[in-house]
Amino acid sequence: MNRKLFFLFTSFILLTLIATVFNAPVRAAESVTITYWHTYSDPETAQLARLIDMFQKDNPNIKIEPTKYAYDDYKKAILTSIAGGQAPDVMRMDIVWVPQFAKQGALLQLDTAMPDFKKIADAVFPGPLATNYWDGKYWGLPQNTNTQVLLWNQKLFDAAGIKEPPETVAEFVDDACKLTSGTKQYGYALGGTYFWAPAPLFYSMGGKVTDDKVTTSTGYVNGKESVAAFQNMLDLYKKGCISPNLLGGGIGTAQGHATGLYAMIIDGPWMVDIYKTDYPDFKVRFAPIPVGMGTNNSSVVGGENVVVSATTQHQPEALTWVKYLMSEKAQLFMAQVGAIPVLSSLTGSKDLPAYFEVFMNQLKTAQARVAHPSWSAMDDAINAAFTKMLKGEKTAQEALDEAAKTIDGLLAKK
Amino acid sequence: MSQLSVRRQVSAQTNQALGLREQRIQQRNFAPYLFLLPGAVLFVLFILWPMLYSLRISFFQWNIVKPETSVNVGVQNYLDALTDPIFQRSVVNTVIYGLITVPGQIIFGTFVALLLNARFPGRTLFRTLYYLPVITSWVIVTLLFQYLFNGQAGMVNSVLQSLGLIREPIRWLADARLVMIPLTLLGIWKGVGWTAVIVLAGLQAIPESLYEAAAVDGANLRQCFLQITLPLLRPTLVFLLVVLTIGAMNVYISGLLINRSGNLLNEAHFVLTWMDKQTFENFNFGQGAAISYLLTAIVFIVSFVQIRFLQRDVMYS
C-alpha cells in the first residue's frame, strides 16, 4: 500500500518539476528590459504608457516595464525589493527620499556614471537639482517639480466683498479673518501640521530650518523670522480663522475648499486634475503665495527625482531612459497631464497648460527643504513643535527651541 | 473499547495474515512523513528561517543594500529600544489596548453566546451577522471608524451632540489619549463574533442534565450561571484570555492608519506600528528587529503566566 503511495507522490513531484521547467519564460536574446517604478496618478500613468511607446520606437532594443505604486506603499515596496535583490532599474521617487536611499548605498551616483550629466544639470532649475545633492555627489536628476500656491474660492471672496486675493502676508491675515464665520466657513485651512503644510508661508516670511551649509539649526528654526512665521499662524488659529482640521481627523482641504468650507488653501498643481474628477463644477483659482519678508523666498519645492538603482544590471540602457525623460520632448509630453517640467528653458512656453505659469513663476523663488537622510525625523520635530503650540502646551519660541535641539542632534549623527 | 486497543487487534490480525518480512515493511510506514514534508519545508523556509535571520539582524546596524557592511552592535539595539521614550509609550498604549479589548471581547462575547445559545427563529441569521465583523478587512473598517469619529463631520459627534451629551464636537483623532477610544471600540467590535462562536462551542459541551438537576433543586438563573456555566466554561475562557491577549499585543493595522497623518507625534503608537516606522521610515532595521523580539518576549511571558495561574480542570461527573 505505501509503496504505491510513494510512487504516486514521487511522480507527482516529477511532473510538477517538468511542467515548471517547460513553462519558464524565454527571454529574447536581443532586447533589454528596464523596470521603472513610479507613483503617477491614473491620467499620468496613461500618458506615461504613450511616452514609453514613443521611446521604444526610437530605441527598439530597450523595453520599459513600468509599475505603478500607491504613494503610501511605495517606500516599503522599494525597501522590500532592495532587500530581496530585486530592486527596479529606474525609479521616480519623492525628492526628500533621495539622500536617505543614497546613504544606504541603494542609488547609482549619476554625476560620474552619466557622461553628459553636467549638460543636463545646467539645463534644470537649481532648486530641484539641489535636492539630489548629498555628501558631495549627485544621486539623481529632477524628473518633474512642483510647488504650492494660494488657491482662493472666488465665490466666497465675492460674497465677502474682497475683489483680489491677498498679495502680502498682512493682507492674507486680514482676509482670512474677514472670510471666517464661526464653524461654517474658515478663511484658511492647512492640510496638517507636517512641515509641507506651513512651509510656503514659513519660507515667505523669511523662515529657515538650517544654515546654508546644513550644519546647525539653532538660531534658524528657532530664529526670529521662523518664530514670527509660526506665531502668525498660531494667532490666526487662536482667533478661529484657521480650521481645526490641521490637528487631524477633520475635513480635508481639497474637499473643504471646493464645498465652500475653506475660503483659502495652499496646495499644488495636482488640484486641477483632482477637482476635474471630484468637483467638476468648481472653478479653481490660483494666486502667488503672499509675500512676507523679501521677494526672493516664497513657497516650497516639491516634486520627484529620477534615480537609478546601484544594483542595476543594465546601466547603459537605464541611463538612456533617464536621459530621455529629461529631454524637452518628454518633459513637454508629460506636462500635458500636469507634471511641471524641470527644464528652465521651458518657462513661459506656449506648449504648456495655462495654469502652469503661476507655478513656474513661483518656482523662481521656491525654497528646497533640507536635503539630509534624516529629514523625515526633522520633519517630525517641526511637526511636534507646531502641534504643541497649537494645543497651547508650549509657546512658539519654546516649541521651536525644542525642535532646534532635536534637529541639531540629527545633524550631528553621521 | 478504546480506539487504540481496536487498532492493536486489527494490526495483530494483519500481522498473522502476512509473512514475517511483509510485517516489517508494513510497520515501517513512510507515507506520513512524505505527506508532512511539504508543510515542514514551507514552515522552515517561510517562518523559521526568517525568524532566525531577523534575530541576527537585531544584533547589527543593518545595511539593506550591502548586508556584509552591517556593523555588529551587540545588544545596543535592544538597549536603545528599551530606553527610548517612544517605545516605552508604545508598550503602555499596547497594554492599555489589551486591558480594554480583551475583557471587552470576552464579556460581550459570552453575553452574545448565551443569547445565541437559546432557540428562537432567525438564530442562524443573528449568528451570521455577529460573525461578519470578524471577516471584514482591517483597513476598510479602520477607515470607516475614522470616518465615523471625524472631528468635524463625523456621525458619532453628531449623535452625541443631538442627544445633548456634548456641546462642542470632540476631536477624537487629534489626541493621543482620546484616539484609544475609537481604536479599542473597533477592536472589541471586530472580535466579539469570534469570541461568541468559541464560547458557544464551550456552552454546548455542558450537559443539559446538569441544568435539569439544578432546576429540580430550585436554582435560579443567576445561580445556574455562576455555579454551572462559568466553572465549566473555565477552559474555554482561559483559552480565549490567552489567544485574545496575544492578538491584542499584536494590534497593527488600525494603529498604522491612525498614525499615518503624523498628527499624533509618535504618542499613539503601538509596539508593532512603532516597529514599522523605525524599520521602513527611519531605515533602522536592526532596531526594528530588536523591537519585534522584545514584543515576542513580552507576549511569551504574559501567556505563560496566564496559563500557569489560571488553567484548572473542572469536571462534574
Interface residues (C-beta under 8 A of the other chain):
Chain A: N2 L5 F6 F9 D72 K75 K76 L79 I82 A83 Q100 Q104 G105 A106 T183 G192 T193 Y194 S243 P244 N245 L247 G248 G249 G250 I251 A310 T311 P373 S376 A377 D379 D380 N383 A384 T387 K388
Chain B: I25 N29 F30 A31 L34 F35 N63 I64 V65 K66 T69 Q146 F149 N150 G151 Q152 A153 G154 R171 W172 L173 A174 R260 S261 G262 N263 L264 L265 N266 F280 E281 N282 F283
